[in-house]
Each structure stands twice: as C-alpha cells, then as structure tokens.
Amino acid sequence: MAPPAPATGPASVAEYVLQGIRSGDGSLLWGVMTPRARETYGSYLRGLRKNPEGPEAVRFRTRVGVSREDLQRQGPETLLRRENEALAEEFYRLARVTEVRERGSDEALLILVLGNAEERTWLVKRIEGAWKVDDLSAVYNQVTGDLLSPR
C-alpha cells in the first residue's frame, strides 16, 4: 500500500494506517512516524523493559501477546507492528477520524474514536510535503485547542 499523496489532507495519514491495520499490516504506522514519535515510543518500551514484571509491562505483554524475552530483544518497529496487529479487532477495525483541528497549514490534531469507543488524539505534521505522525497521544485543551503535551 502506497503512503498517502502529499496533496491529501492531514486525516489521510490516519486513514492509511487504519486501512493497513484492517488489512493485517500493522507495520505502516512506523513508516509515517516522525523521529520524535519513534523516540517517544522507544522510550515507552525502555520503561517497560526496566520493570518487565511491573503491571504496565505485564498488561502490554498480555495484550500484545509477547513474551518477556520478546519485549527485551525485539526492536520498537517490530513491537509496534505486533501491538497494532494484536489490537486490530478491539481498537482499529471500527476506528475512525471524527475531527480534524488544523493548526496552521502544516500541523493538525486528529481526533480518533477507536472501536472500543476510546478517544485518541494524534498530532500530525506536514514534513517535506507528506503528513507524518508526531505524537500518538497528544494532549490538548479542548476549548482553546492549545497543545498541553510536550513538543
């Protein structure tokens, strides 16, 4: 599946990722993440690896279906793919972008409602003409639209 065309709007990056996951390919998200988003995910995994028997790590391993050894030795790209594929039915099959809050011409907040009715907010940025995911869990003020999560 080809990445979204540069001329398409910010929601196209989410639709591309969701369509890939629905088709059984959880790897597409990694390819449209900025270096900052990749580092944030890697940092999250490093935290789980430091305490592999802690409740958050056990929950992750159980939901994703990875062993303690998998968590320790597999890279972030592989673990993100496995996570997306493991959660496809629960989260992504019925997920949709419900709102796009543009923040200038090169940045937007995408409000997604997942299949389990959970809401997620992605910060996306246009980089060299292509929309990329910069934050998978952006926190923002719902009244003003100001970002509250670190940049």
C-alpha positions in Angstrom: 0.0 0.0 0.0 1.5 3.4 -1.0 1.6 6.2 1.6 -0.9 9.0 1.2 -0.2 11.5 -1.6 1.3 14.8 -0.3 -1.7 16.8 -1.6 -4.2 14.9 0.6 -5.3 16.4 3.9 -4.0 15.6 7.4 -6.5 12.8 8.1 -5.1 10.8 5.2 -2.2 9.6 7.3 -4.6 8.1 9.9 -6.8 6.5 7.2 -3.7 5.0 5.6 -2.5 3.5 8.9 -6.0 2.3 9.8 -6.6 0.7 6.4 -3.3 -1.1 6.7 -4.1 -2.5 10.2 -7.5 -3.6 9.0 -5.8 -5.4 6.1 -3.5 -7.2 8.5 -0.4 -5.0 8.1 0.5 -3.3 11.4 3.8 -2.0 10.1 2.6 1.1 8.3 2.4 3.3 11.3 6.2 3.1 11.9 6.8 4.4 8.4 4.8 7.5 8.8 6.1 8.4 12.3 8.5 11.3 12.8 11.8 10.6 14.5 10.4 12.3 17.7 7.3 9.9 17.7 9.6 6.9 17.2 11.8 8.1 20.1 8.8 8.5 22.3 7.6 5.0 21.5 11.1 3.7 22.1 11.3 5.5 25.5 7.9 3.9 26.4 9.4 0.4 25.6 12.6 1.2 27.6 10.4 1.9 30.6 8.6 -1.4 30.2 11.9 -3.2 29.8 13.3 -1.7 33.1 10.5 -3.3 35.0 9.3 -6.3 32.9 7.2 -7.7 35.7 5.6 -4.4 36.6 1.8 -4.1 36.0 2.2 -1.9 32.9 4.7 -4.3 31.2 2.6 -7.4 32.1 -0.5 -5.7 30.7 1.4 -4.8 27.5 2.8 -8.3 27.1 -0.6 -9.9 27.7 -2.5 -7.6 25.3 0.2 -7.8 22.5 0.9 -11.5 23.0 4.7 -11.1 23.5 6.9 -12.9 26.0 9.2 -11.2 28.4 12.1 -12.2 26.1 10.3 -10.7 23.1 9.9 -7.4 24.9 13.6 -7.4 25.8 15.0 -8.3 22.4 12.6 -7.1 19.7 13.0 -3.6 18.4 10.4 -0.8 18.6 9.4 -1.2 15.0 8.6 -4.9 15.4 6.8 -4.4 18.7 4.7 -1.6 17.3 3.7 -3.8 14.4 2.8 -6.6 16.8 0.9 -4.3 19.0 -1.2 -2.9 16.1 -1.9 -6.3 14.8 -2.9 -7.7 18.2 -5.3 -4.8 18.9 -6.7 -4.6 15.4 -10.1 -6.1 16.3 -10.6 -4.3 19.6 -9.3 -0.9 18.6 -8.8 -0.4 14.9 -11.5 -2.3 12.9 -14.1 0.3 13.6 -11.8 3.3 14.4 -12.4 6.5 12.5 -11.2 10.1 12.5 -14.0 12.1 13.9 -12.4 15.6 13.8 -9.5 17.4 12.3 -8.3 20.5 14.1 -5.9 22.3 11.7 -3.2 24.3 13.4 -1.8 26.3 10.5 -1.1 24.8 7.2 1.5 22.2 8.4 0.1 20.8 11.6 -3.2 19.3 12.8 -4.7 17.4 15.6 -6.6 14.3 14.5 -9.3 13.1 16.9 -9.9 9.4 16.5 -12.5 7.2 18.1 -11.4 3.6 18.4 -13.6 0.6 18.1 -13.9 0.3 21.9 -15.2 4.0 22.0 -11.9 5.2 23.4 -10.7 8.6 22.0 -7.1 9.2 20.9 -5.6 12.3 19.6 -2.7 12.3 17.1 -0.6 15.3 16.3 0.4 15.2 12.7 2.8 17.5 10.8 3.4 18.1 7.1 7.1 17.4 6.6 8.6 17.8 3.1 5.0 17.7 1.7 3.9 14.4 3.5 1.8 14.1 6.6 3.6 12.3 9.5 2.5 11.3 13.0 4.5 13.3 15.5 2.6 12.4 18.7 0.3 9.3 19.2 -1.2 10.6 22.4 -1.3 14.4 22.1 -2.9 16.2 25.0 -4.7 19.5 24.2 -7.1 22.0 25.7 -10.5 21.2 24.1 -11.6 24.8 24.4 -8.6 26.7 23.0 -7.0 23.8 21.0 -3.6 24.6 22.7 -1.3 21.6 23.0 -0.6 20.6 26.5 1.7 17.7 25.8 5.4 18.3 25.5 6.7 19.1 22.0 
